[in-house]
Amino acid sequence: MNEAVVQKAIEMNDDYMIDGFRQYSEGCEYFVESGARLGKGVYKAIAVDRFEKFFTCELDSSRYQHCVDEFAEFDNVTIYEGFSTTAFAKILPQLDKKTFFYLDAHDEGGGMPTYEELDLIKELCSSNTHHILVDDIPVYFPDPPTELEERLRDINPAYIIERYEGHRIPGYQMAAYLK
């Protein structure tokens, strides 16, 4: 990624957002996001400056088109339109390197598919060493988010699972990663 693009990505995002991606994506070479919205997640991942490929999806067709236009010049960014679970069925078999997942799909006609996304990661990925960051914990998961933690451990019992305290709202995200 060229320096100008990385600089743009840094300028569009708050430091705490980029720091969370950086902290939990060590050793990962691909980025997969559910819920692209307007592409800010991809730009956060670009700002980390460690990923070779970026995959994202968006349910809303106007936001999907915005992302297609926004990333038209990037040959390493792939955007799928539709439900995250449908996109994951296409994306996950392509992952031949350690991947950082940012799970942020919710509402707006698509429900909250995090559990289904985690099931697909467990079933379709050839490796269970990927790192996962789940967004919107206090909004969509009971406190404590026991079922979410169990689902993450189903993928890999060795995961370190913790809430990201560096977020503007401490504990707003939950990470599952390996050292």
Secondary structure, 3 states (H helix, E strand, C coil): CCHHHHHHHHHHCCHHHHHHHHHHCCCCCEEEEECCCCCHHHHHHHHHCCCCEEEEEECCHHHHHHHHHHCCCCCCEEEEECCHHHHHHHHHHHCCCCEEEEECCCCCCCCCCHHHHHHHHHHHCCCCCCEEEECCHHHHCCCCCHHHHHHHHHHCCCCEEEEECCCCCCCCEEEEECC
